[in-house]
């Protein structure tokens, strides 16, 4: 899909890389020549994926395991990258959780967990990423938000709030890091055909598709293509933007 | 060793080496503002191959304090 040398020599970290959008992003970055740390929570779960990505090349992949809701684990991960590569060029904050609930039934614990995983992780990761990136003259941070964070969705107040927070973080970090040549952008997928969608009833699935102007669900690769672009020098002058990948969906 | 730390601080803050002392304090001169502090932190991390905690970055408010805090990371600066 991508030019095999677009990201040659670049080091990337992708969180939530075990499935769906994160998995497609990791593949896209490796296909563009990057050395990619693919991260997930469950120890061992990405070992085979890292080997397969490396075998396919032209970039390569390493597996790393952390819960992004744990700031100490985030620090350890960046320390590992610092020790191994001494650089980081691309950070994709993709890991997230979505727990649907009418607001009257949402527990405070669920709210806190959602903020910690979806939003606080973006801010904590930025603390470490900025310093590693600044050493080598800059970098690109790509945060996954959601169409729900831009426009809202009934039954998703907590998730939407966390993803709206990601937009605020993206815009502020872009301004704060601009002088260090670190770009920060957000990608806002609409309805993408992943395991999150598989759980829907056929009726709900049809209803979702009918709200999409282009008449189909998005593919994880549709999101990955934009992320590879934002990671590369092709987007060298783009920062602080929120770009929808939603096929013209209306929510 | 003090010499090396002074060189790093001077380079990050774009100051002459002769302007650096242990008592030089964050935000006391225009050259050491919050933006320069981040440049300094990046220089320190690269030079000594450490990853500093956020609390320590905040606490590095003088050159002397930087030297003390670096000891926690097994760095004799």
Interface residues (C-beta under 8 A of the other chain):
Chain A: X75 X78 X79 X82 X83 X127 X128 X130 X131 X134 X135 X179 X180
Chain B: X35 X38 X39 X41 X42 X45 X46 X49 X51 X53 X54
